[in-house]
Amino acid sequence: MLQSPFLAGSLEAKLKVVRDYAKLLGGSGGRLVLSLLYFTAVANSLSVSAFGLFATASATGIVLSRIAGLGFVSPLYRAATRKPHLVGTYTAGLLAAFALSMPLVVLAGALFFVLVFAGDMGLAAFAAIVAAEVVCWRALEVVCIVNNGMNRFGRASVLVVVGTGMKALAAVLFAALAPQSGLLGWSLFYLGANAVSAISGILALYPRQRLRWRPDLYKRRAADSFAVAGAEVLFYLQSELDKLLVLSLGGPHIAGLYAMLMRLIDLTALPVRSFNMMVVQKLMRSPAWLNSWRMRWGIEGAIALVSAGGLAAFGVILHIRPTLLGTNVADAAPLVLLVLLVPAFRNLVEYEGELLYAQGRTGVRAAVLAFLTVLKAGFLAVILGNGAASDTGWVIGLNGVFGALWLASAMTTYLVLDMRRGGRLRSATVAG
């Protein structure tokens, strides 16, 4: 009798997978609780408009953080997964790539500020928020990525929880001590919390290996790194583009309401990203694992169900008690159940991008994400431009926008994976 690839393997191997995923979920669960605390404190300490500007500046920083390092996190992660003794060597390469990329980050950040934020927020606040994302939070992510690559999932989960906890603590302290200082005051609290998290993570959990300079290795990984950087920038640009467009077309107040809504949607992605990490490592080690369509649709269906179910739970709770997360968030509560399908489609697009990365198709991944970015910009411009800023009818249209993005992503991703599988089969036939 044929056995599903998902069920294949020894009982011990299955139990190990379950334990590893439980460790990752433990980190996601703790992060979820702390993220809610952090979100509630910040959203109700700032005005709705100031929160919209903060969320949009933070989204910009996340996009810019993918330029930093020029994608060299990818070979570092592959080294941690396959050849952990080379972590020190690739860390040296990442530090060099990070230094080289800084002028690009500064230039891109200046362009974003002039085109989107000038006139609505000060340069100092914008720079502090972007620095927190580009330098501090990205450094913490690298520590987590390396630990996950070395199968130290428990350590990585603890670090994520600690990092999120520091931001939550900063938000509570800001709400208690300095809410009157507004967006600039919060940006400095935010930068400080992220800096403490990054330094603590590096000192406590980064592998102790000597830094070795190996330009020959770096040159061989350069093309893949640049492709990864491009794909990551495009992914986060299309992921965060809506916040920038809402700010540009609707103004800071509407951007604030929308940012609150999207923050709740983001929370549904936490368990999915833990799962994505496991899938990527499985595919790196067993490329044929996802050949079955039954397996593919089963995984996609589970991701969609968990994502939509998570947002539905938030929506029902906020429908019963709109002020549960504060009076400012109550303004966005009626919108939650209008976008029930958005987290499902959004998380599936992220998952499919990870499949291409796991198969080494970084160039294709970058091209797909570039196409999705253009597609998303066009659809959002249409639905945002057809209604008044005070009309929330366009919110329902987001389900269709993200559904179209998922359809384009799924068709392209599985076509590419099957083409590569067919090429391997033909090669094996010829060799035989």
Contacts in CASP RR format, 6 or more apart in sequence:
PFRMAT RR
TARGET T0000
AUTHOR 0000-0000-0000
METHOD contacts of the structure
MODEL  1
MLQSPFLAGSLEAKLKVVRDYAKLLGGSGGRLVLSLLYFTAVANSLSVSA
FGLFATASATGIVLSRIAGLGFVSPLYRAATRKPHLVGTYTAGLLAAFAL
SMPLVVLAGALFFVLVFAGDMGLAAFAAIVAAEVVCWRALEVVCIVNNGM
NRFGRASVLVVVGTGMKALAAVLFAALAPQSGLLGWSLFYLGANAVSAIS
GILALYPRQRLRWRPDLYKRRAADSFAVAGAEVLFYLQSELDKLLVLSLG
GPHIAGLYAMLMRLIDLTALPVRSFNMMVVQKLMRSPAWLNSWRMRWGIE
GAIALVSAGGLAAFGVILHIRPTLLGTNVADAAPLVLLVLLVPAFRNLVE
YEGELLYAQGRTGVRAAVLAFLTVLKAGFLAVILGNGAASDTGWVIGLNG
VFGALWLASAMTTYLVLDMRRGGRLRSATVAG
4 292 0 8 1.000
4 294 0 8 1.000
4 295 0 8 1.000
5 288 0 8 1.000
5 289 0 8 1.000
5 290 0 8 1.000
5 291 0 8 1.000
5 292 0 8 1.000
5 295 0 8 1.000
6 295 0 8 1.000
7 14 0 8 1.000
17 278 0 8 1.000
20 151 0 8 1.000
20 153 0 8 1.000
20 278 0 8 1.000
21 274 0 8 1.000
21 275 0 8 1.000
21 278 0 8 1.000
23 153 0 8 1.000
23 154 0 8 1.000
23 157 0 8 1.000
24 148 0 8 1.000
24 153 0 8 1.000
24 154 0 8 1.000
24 156 0 8 1.000
24 157 0 8 1.000
24 274 0 8 1.000
24 275 0 8 1.000
24 277 0 8 1.000
24 278 0 8 1.000
25 271 0 8 1.000
25 274 0 8 1.000
26 157 0 8 1.000
26 161 0 8 1.000
27 154 0 8 1.000
27 157 0 8 1.000
27 158 0 8 1.000
27 160 0 8 1.000
27 161 0 8 1.000
27 274 0 8 1.000
28 157 0 8 1.000
28 160 0 8 1.000
28 270 0 8 1.000
28 271 0 8 1.000
28 273 0 8 1.000
28 274 0 8 1.000
29 270 0 8 1.000
29 271 0 8 1.000
30 161 0 8 1.000
30 164 0 8 1.000
31 160 0 8 1.000
31 161 0 8 1.000
31 164 0 8 1.000
31 270 0 8 1.000
32 267 0 8 1.000
32 270 0 8 1.000
34 161 0 8 1.000
34 164 0 8 1.000
34 165 0 8 1.000
34 167 0 8 1.000
34 168 0 8 1.000
35 164 0 8 1.000
35 168 0 8 1.000
35 267 0 8 1.000
35 270 0 8 1.000
36 267 0 8 1.000
36 325 0 8 1.000
37 168 0 8 1.000
37 171 0 8 1.000
37 172 0 8 1.000
38 164 0 8 1.000
38 165 0 8 1.000
38 167 0 8 1.000
38 168 0 8 1.000
38 171 0 8 1.000
39 260 0 8 1.000
39 263 0 8 1.000
39 325 0 8 1.000
39 329 0 8 1.000
40 325 0 8 1.000
40 326 0 8 1.000
40 329 0 8 1.000
41 168 0 8 1.000
41 171 0 8 1.000
41 172 0 8 1.000
41 174 0 8 1.000
41 175 0 8 1.000
42 51 0 8 1.000
42 54 0 8 1.000
42 171 0 8 1.000
42 174 0 8 1.000
42 175 0 8 1.000
42 186 0 8 1.000
43 51 0 8 1.000
43 260 0 8 1.000
43 263 0 8 1.000
43 325 0 8 1.000
43 326 0 8 1.000
43 328 0 8 1.000
43 329 0 8 1.000
44 175 0 8 1.000
44 325 0 8 1.000
44 326 0 8 1.000
44 327 0 8 1.000
44 328 0 8 1.000
44 329 0 8 1.000
45 171 0 8 1.000
45 174 0 8 1.000
45 175 0 8 1.000
45 179 0 8 1.000
45 186 0 8 1.000
46 54 0 8 1.000
46 179 0 8 1.000
46 182 0 8 1.000
46 183 0 8 1.000
46 186 0 8 1.000
47 328 0 8 1.000
48 252 0 8 1.000
48 253 0 8 1.000
48 256 0 8 1.000
48 257 0 8 1.000
48 260 0 8 1.000
48 328 0 8 1.000
48 331 0 8 1.000
49 251 0 8 1.000
49 252 0 8 1.000
49 253 0 8 1.000
49 255 0 8 1.000
49 256 0 8 1.000
50 182 0 8 1.000
50 183 0 8 1.000
50 186 0 8 1.000
50 252 0 8 1.000
51 256 0 8 1.000
51 259 0 8 1.000
51 260 0 8 1.000
51 328 0 8 1.000
52 243 0 8 1.000
52 247 0 8 1.000
52 252 0 8 1.000
52 255 0 8 1.000
52 256 0 8 1.000
52 258 0 8 1.000
52 259 0 8 1.000
53 117 0 8 1.000
53 120 0 8 1.000
53 121 0 8 1.000
53 183 0 8 1.000
53 247 0 8 1.000
53 252 0 8 1.000
53 255 0 8 1.000
53 256 0 8 1.000
54 129 0 8 1.000
54 183 0 8 1.000
54 186 0 8 1.000
54 187 0 8 1.000
54 190 0 8 1.000
54 259 0 8 1.000
55 243 0 8 1.000
55 255 0 8 1.000
55 256 0 8 1.000
55 259 0 8 1.000
55 262 0 8 1.000
55 263 0 8 1.000
56 116 0 8 1.000
56 117 0 8 1.000
56 243 0 8 1.000
56 244 0 8 1.000
56 247 0 8 1.000
56 255 0 8 1.000
56 259 0 8 1.000
57 117 0 8 1.000
57 121 0 8 1.000
57 125 0 8 1.000
57 126 0 8 1.000
57 129 0 8 1.000
57 130 0 8 1.000
58 129 0 8 1.000
58 132 0 8 1.000
58 133 0 8 1.000
59 236 0 8 1.000
59 240 0 8 1.000
59 243 0 8 1.000
59 244 0 8 1.000
60 109 0 8 1.000
60 112 0 8 1.000
60 116 0 8 1.000
60 117 0 8 1.000
60 130 0 8 1.000
60 240 0 8 1.000
60 244 0 8 1.000
61 109 0 8 1.000
61 129 0 8 1.000
61 130 0 8 1.000
61 133 0 8 1.000
61 134 0 8 1.000
62 133 0 8 1.000
62 236 0 8 1.000
62 240 0 8 1.000
63 233 0 8 1.000
63 236 0 8 1.000
63 237 0 8 1.000
63 240 0 8 1.000
64 105 0 8 1.000
64 108 0 8 1.000
64 109 0 8 1.000
64 112 0 8 1.000
64 130 0 8 1.000
64 133 0 8 1.000
64 134 0 8 1.000
65 133 0 8 1.000
65 134 0 8 1.000
65 137 0 8 1.000
65 138 0 8 1.000
66 229 0 8 1.000
66 230 0 8 1.000
66 232 0 8 1.000
66 233 0 8 1.000
66 235 0 8 1.000
66 236 0 8 1.000
67 101 0 8 1.000
67 104 0 8 1.000
67 105 0 8 1.000
67 108 0 8 1.000
67 229 0 8 1.000
67 233 0 8 1.000
68 98 0 8 1.000
68 101 0 8 1.000
68 102 0 8 1.000
68 105 0 8 1.000
68 134 0 8 1.000
68 135 0 8 1.000
68 138 0 8 1.000
69 94 0 8 1.000
69 97 0 8 1.000
69 98 0 8 1.000
69 100 0 8 1.000
69 101 0 8 1.000
69 229 0 8 1.000
70 97 0 8 1.000
70 100 0 8 1.000
70 101 0 8 1.000
70 225 0 8 1.000
70 226 0 8 1.000
70 229 0 8 1.000
71 97 0 8 1.000
71 225 0 8 1.000
71 226 0 8 1.000
71 228 0 8 1.000
71 229 0 8 1.000
71 230 0 8 1.000
71 232 0 8 1.000
72 90 0 8 1.000
72 93 0 8 1.000
72 94 0 8 1.000
72 97 0 8 1.000
72 98 0 8 1.000
72 218 0 8 1.000
72 221 0 8 1.000
72 225 0 8 1.000
73 94 0 8 1.000
73 141 0 8 1.000
73 142 0 8 1.000
73 145 0 8 1.000
73 228 0 8 1.000
74 221 0 8 1.000
74 224 0 8 1.000
74 225 0 8 1.000
74 228 0 8 1.000
74 357 0 8 1.000
74 362 0 8 1.000
75 90 0 8 1.000
75 218 0 8 1.000
75 221 0 8 1.000
75 224 0 8 1.000
75 225 0 8 1.000
76 87 0 8 1.000
76 90 0 8 1.000
76 91 0 8 1.000
76 94 0 8 1.000
76 142 0 8 1.000
76 145 0 8 1.000
76 146 0 8 1.000
77 145 0 8 1.000
77 146 0 8 1.000
77 148 0 8 1.000
77 149 0 8 1.000
78 284 0 8 1.000
79 86 0 8 1.000
79 87 0 8 1.000
79 89 0 8 1.000
79 90 0 8 1.000
80 87 0 8 1.000
80 145 0 8 1.000
80 146 0 8 1.000
80 147 0 8 1.000
80 148 0 8 1.000
80 149 0 8 1.000
80 150 0 8 1.000
81 149 0 8 1.000
81 150 0 8 1.000
81 281 0 8 1.000
81 284 0 8 1.000
82 284 0 8 1.000
84 149 0 8 1.000
84 150 0 8 1.000
84 207 0 8 1.000
85 209 0 8 1.000
86 217 0 8 1.000
87 146 0 8 1.000
87 150 0 8 1.000
87 207 0 8 1.000
87 209 0 8 1.000
88 207 0 8 1.000
88 209 0 8 1.000
88 210 0 8 1.000
88 211 0 8 1.000
88 212 0 8 1.000
89 211 0 8 1.000
89 212 0 8 1.000
89 213 0 8 1.000
89 214 0 8 1.000
89 217 0 8 1.000
90 217 0 8 1.000
91 209 0 8 1.000
91 211 0 8 1.000
92 211 0 8 1.000
92 212 0 8 1.000
92 213 0 8 1.000
92 214 0 8 1.000
93 213 0 8 1.000
93 214 0 8 1.000
93 218 0 8 1.000
94 142 0 8 1.000
95 211 0 8 1.000
96 218 0 8 1.000
97 218 0 8 1.000
97 225 0 8 1.000
105 134 0 8 1.000
109 130 0 8 1.000
113 123 0 8 1.000
113 126 0 8 1.000
116 244 0 8 1.000
116 247 0 8 1.000
116 248 0 8 1.000
117 126 0 8 1.000
120 247 0 8 1.000
120 251 0 8 1.000
120 252 0 8 1.000
121 183 0 8 1.000
122 183 0 8 1.000
122 184 0 8 1.000
124 184 0 8 1.000
124 187 0 8 1.000
125 183 0 8 1.000
125 184 0 8 1.000
125 185 0 8 1.000
125 187 0 8 1.000
126 187 0 8 1.000
128 184 0 8 1.000
128 187 0 8 1.000
128 188 0 8 1.000
128 190 0 8 1.000
128 191 0 8 1.000
129 187 0 8 1.000
129 190 0 8 1.000
129 191 0 8 1.000
131 191 0 8 1.000
132 187 0 8 1.000
132 190 0 8 1.000
132 191 0 8 1.000
132 192 0 8 1.000
132 193 0 8 1.000
132 194 0 8 1.000
132 195 0 8 1.000
133 194 0 8 1.000
135 195 0 8 1.000
135 198 0 8 1.000
136 191 0 8 1.000
136 192 0 8 1.000
136 194 0 8 1.000
136 195 0 8 1.000
136 197 0 8 1.000
136 198 0 8 1.000
137 194 0 8 1.000
137 197 0 8 1.000
137 198 0 8 1.000
139 198 0 8 1.000
139 202 0 8 1.000
140 159 0 8 1.000
140 160 0 8 1.000
140 163 0 8 1.000
140 194 0 8 1.000
140 197 0 8 1.000
140 198 0 8 1.000
140 201 0 8 1.000
143 156 0 8 1.000
143 159 0 8 1.000
143 198 0 8 1.000
143 201 0 8 1.000
143 202 0 8 1.000
143 205 0 8 1.000
143 206 0 8 1.000
144 156 0 8 1.000
144 159 0 8 1.000
144 160 0 8 1.000
145 156 0 8 1.000
146 206 0 8 1.000
146 207 0 8 1.000
147 153 0 8 1.000
147 154 0 8 1.000
147 155 0 8 1.000
147 156 0 8 1.000
147 159 0 8 1.000
147 205 0 8 1.000
148 156 0 8 1.000
148 277 0 8 1.000
148 281 0 8 1.000
149 281 0 8 1.000
150 207 0 8 1.000
152 205 0 8 1.000
155 205 0 8 1.000
156 205 0 8 1.000
159 201 0 8 1.000
159 204 0 8 1.000
159 205 0 8 1.000
162 197 0 8 1.000
162 200 0 8 1.000
162 201 0 8 1.000
163 193 0 8 1.000
163 194 0 8 1.000
163 197 0 8 1.000
166 193 0 8 1.000
166 194 0 8 1.000
166 196 0 8 1.000
166 197 0 8 1.000
167 190 0 8 1.000
167 193 0 8 1.000
167 194 0 8 1.000
167 197 0 8 1.000
169 193 0 8 1.000
170 189 0 8 1.000
170 190 0 8 1.000
170 192 0 8 1.000
170 193 0 8 1.000
171 189 0 8 1.000
173 189 0 8 1.000
174 185 0 8 1.000
174 186 0 8 1.000
174 189 0 8 1.000
178 185 0 8 1.000
178 189 0 8 1.000
224 360 0 8 1.000
224 362 0 8 1.000
227 362 0 8 1.000
227 363 0 8 1.000
227 365 0 8 1.000
227 366 0 8 1.000
228 357 0 8 1.000
228 362 0 8 1.000
230 366 0 8 1.000
230 369 0 8 1.000
231 353 0 8 1.000
231 357 0 8 1.000
231 362 0 8 1.000
231 363 0 8 1.000
231 365 0 8 1.000
231 366 0 8 1.000
231 369 0 8 1.000
234 366 0 8 1.000
234 369 0 8 1.000
234 370 0 8 1.000
234 372 0 8 1.000
234 373 0 8 1.000
235 350 0 8 1.000
235 353 0 8 1.000
235 369 0 8 1.000
237 373 0 8 1.000
238 369 0 8 1.000
238 372 0 8 1.000
238 373 0 8 1.000
238 376 0 8 1.000
238 377 0 8 1.000
238 405 0 8 1.000
239 346 0 8 1.000
239 350 0 8 1.000
241 373 0 8 1.000
241 376 0 8 1.000
241 377 0 8 1.000
241 380 0 8 1.000
242 258 0 8 1.000
242 262 0 8 1.000
242 376 0 8 1.000
242 380 0 8 1.000
242 398 0 8 1.000
243 255 0 8 1.000
243 258 0 8 1.000
243 259 0 8 1.000
243 262 0 8 1.000
245 377 0 8 1.000
245 380 0 8 1.000
245 381 0 8 1.000
245 384 0 8 1.000
246 254 0 8 1.000
246 255 0 8 1.000
246 258 0 8 1.000
246 384 0 8 1.000
247 255 0 8 1.000
249 381 0 8 1.000
249 384 0 8 1.000
249 385 0 8 1.000
249 389 0 8 1.000
250 384 0 8 1.000
250 389 0 8 1.000
251 389 0 8 1.000
254 389 0 8 1.000
256 332 0 8 1.000
257 331 0 8 1.000
257 332 0 8 1.000
257 335 0 8 1.000
258 332 0 8 1.000
260 328 0 8 1.000
260 329 0 8 1.000
260 331 0 8 1.000
260 332 0 8 1.000
261 332 0 8 1.000
261 335 0 8 1.000
261 336 0 8 1.000
261 339 0 8 1.000
261 395 0 8 1.000
264 311 0 8 1.000
264 314 0 8 1.000
264 332 0 8 1.000
264 336 0 8 1.000
265 311 0 8 1.000
265 339 0 8 1.000
265 342 0 8 1.000
265 343 0 8 1.000
265 346 0 8 1.000
267 314 0 8 1.000
268 306 0 8 1.000
268 307 0 8 1.000
268 308 0 8 1.000
268 309 0 8 1.000
268 310 0 8 1.000
268 311 0 8 1.000
268 343 0 8 1.000
268 347 0 8 1.000
269 307 0 8 1.000
269 343 0 8 1.000
269 346 0 8 1.000
269 347 0 8 1.000
269 350 0 8 1.000
271 306 0 8 1.000
272 303 0 8 1.000
272 306 0 8 1.000
272 307 0 8 1.000
272 347 0 8 1.000
272 350 0 8 1.000
272 351 0 8 1.000
273 350 0 8 1.000
275 303 0 8 1.000
275 351 0 8 1.000
276 350 0 8 1.000
276 351 0 8 1.000
276 354 0 8 1.000
279 290 0 8 1.000
279 299 0 8 1.000
279 351 0 8 1.000
279 354 0 8 1.000
279 355 0 8 1.000
279 358 0 8 1.000
280 354 0 8 1.000
280 355 0 8 1.000
280 357 0 8 1.000
280 358 0 8 1.000
281 358 0 8 1.000
282 289 0 8 1.000
283 289 0 8 1.000
283 290 0 8 1.000
283 355 0 8 1.000
283 358 0 8 1.000
283 359 0 8 1.000
284 358 0 8 1.000
287 359 0 8 1.000
287 424 0 8 1.000
288 421 0 8 1.000
289 295 0 8 1.000
290 296 0 8 1.000
290 299 0 8 1.000
290 355 0 8 1.000
290 417 0 8 1.000
291 421 0 8 1.000
296 414 0 8 1.000
299 351 0 8 1.000
300 348 0 8 1.000
300 351 0 8 1.000
300 410 0 8 1.000
303 344 0 8 1.000
303 347 0 8 1.000
303 348 0 8 1.000
303 351 0 8 1.000
304 344 0 8 1.000
304 345 0 8 1.000
304 347 0 8 1.000
304 348 0 8 1.000
305 344 0 8 1.000
307 343 0 8 1.000
307 344 0 8 1.000
307 346 0 8 1.000
307 347 0 8 1.000
307 348 0 8 1.000
308 340 0 8 1.000
308 341 0 8 1.000
308 343 0 8 1.000
308 344 0 8 1.000
310 343 0 8 1.000
311 336 0 8 1.000
311 339 0 8 1.000
311 340 0 8 1.000
311 342 0 8 1.000
311 343 0 8 1.000
312 337 0 8 1.000
312 340 0 8 1.000
314 336 0 8 1.000
315 333 0 8 1.000
315 336 0 8 1.000
315 337 0 8 1.000
316 337 0 8 1.000
317 324 0 8 1.000
318 324 0 8 1.000
318 325 0 8 1.000
318 329 0 8 1.000
318 330 0 8 1.000
318 333 0 8 1.000
318 336 0 8 1.000
319 333 0 8 1.000
319 334 0 8 1.000
319 336 0 8 1.000
319 337 0 8 1.000
322 330 0 8 1.000
322 333 0 8 1.000
322 334 0 8 1.000
323 329 0 8 1.000
323 330 0 8 1.000
334 392 0 8 1.000
335 392 0 8 1.000
335 395 0 8 1.000
338 392 0 8 1.000
338 393 0 8 1.000
338 395 0 8 1.000
338 396 0 8 1.000
339 395 0 8 1.000
339 396 0 8 1.000
339 398 0 8 1.000
339 399 0 8 1.000
340 399 0 8 1.000
341 399 0 8 1.000
341 400 0 8 1.000
341 402 0 8 1.000
341 403 0 8 1.000
342 398 0 8 1.000
342 399 0 8 1.000
342 402 0 8 1.000
345 399 0 8 1.000
345 402 0 8 1.000
345 403 0 8 1.000
345 405 0 8 1.000
345 406 0 8 1.000
346 402 0 8 1.000
348 406 0 8 1.000
348 409 0 8 1.000
348 410 0 8 1.000
349 372 0 8 1.000
349 402 0 8 1.000
349 405 0 8 1.000
349 406 0 8 1.000
349 409 0 8 1.000
352 409 0 8 1.000
352 410 0 8 1.000
352 413 0 8 1.000
353 365 0 8 1.000
353 368 0 8 1.000
353 369 0 8 1.000
353 409 0 8 1.000
353 413 0 8 1.000
355 413 0 8 1.000
355 417 0 8 1.000
356 362 0 8 1.000
356 364 0 8 1.000
356 365 0 8 1.000
356 368 0 8 1.000
356 413 0 8 1.000
356 416 0 8 1.000
356 417 0 8 1.000
357 365 0 8 1.000
359 417 0 8 1.000
359 420 0 8 1.000
361 416 0 8 1.000
361 417 0 8 1.000
361 420 0 8 1.000
364 412 0 8 1.000
364 416 0 8 1.000
368 408 0 8 1.000
368 409 0 8 1.000
368 412 0 8 1.000
368 413 0 8 1.000
371 408 0 8 1.000
371 412 0 8 1.000
372 405 0 8 1.000
372 408 0 8 1.000
372 409 0 8 1.000
375 404 0 8 1.000
375 405 0 8 1.000
375 408 0 8 1.000
376 401 0 8 1.000
376 405 0 8 1.000
379 400 0 8 1.000
379 401 0 8 1.000
379 404 0 8 1.000
380 401 0 8 1.000
383 394 0 8 1.000
383 397 0 8 1.000
383 398 0 8 1.000
383 401 0 8 1.000
384 394 0 8 1.000
385 394 0 8 1.000
386 394 0 8 1.000
387 393 0 8 1.000
387 394 0 8 1.000
END
